[in-house]
Amino acid sequence: MERVLDPDPKDETCVADYAFLIREESGDVRAVHERHHHGVFPRQAWIDMMAEVGFEPHTKVVEHSELPNGYEFFVGVKR
């Protein structure tokens, strides 16, 4: 199950809570909860954040049949 909340609509992040029911090999079932903080950031923010934590940022545009301008990937190379 997934539940997404936007605690602050003025920023660029949201919180997603996930609930999993996992059946073990023994047949027992356990519940697991995970919380993920997601964000949609401007292009330059990604590049700046990678550099701030010690990566050399690179970008590459690849062709995509459904996107006329392609799809841009971000890669960080550890310095």
N, C-alpha and C positions, 0 to 999 in steps of 0.2 A: 504494500500500500504506500502511496506517496501523497504527501500534503505539502503544498508550497505556500509560503506566506511572504508578504512583503512588508516587514515591520516599519520601514521608512521609505515611502514612495518617492522621496526626494533624492535618494542616493541611487547607486547603480547595482545594488545587491539584493538578493532575496535568500530566504532560508528554506531548504527542503528537508522534511523529515521522512524517513523511510522506515517501514516496519516489515520485517521478514519472518515467516514461519519456516524453520529449517528442520527437516526430518533427518535425524541421525541414523547411522547404520543400524543401531540397536532398535530403531522404531520410535524412540522418544522424539518429541517435538519441542523445540525451544524457540522463543521469540527473541529477535534481535532488533534493536533500534539504532539507526544511524542518523546523524544530522550533518547536512552538507550546506556550506555557505557558497552560493553561486553569485557570479557577477557578469554583467555585460559592460565591458569597458571600451572606451574609444581606442582605436588602433595605437596611437602614440602612448597611451597609458600602458599597454602591454609591453611595448618596446622599452619604455622607461623602467618598468618594474623588473624586467629581465636583467637590465643593466645594473640596477640598484642591488640585486642579490648576487652579482658576480658572473653573470653570463654575458657573452658577446651575442647580441641579438641579430638574427638573420631572418629575412622574409623571402618567400618564394610564391609566385602565382602559378597555379596549375590550371590547365583547361578543364572545364566541366560542361557536359552537354546541356545542363539545365541552367547554367549561370553564364550569361553573355560576357561578363568581364572576368570569368574564372573564379578561382577560390584561393585566397591567400593563407598560407601557413606561416606560423611563427616557430622558429627553432632557436634555442639558446645553446651556445657552445661554451662549456666551462673554460674559463680563462686559466 
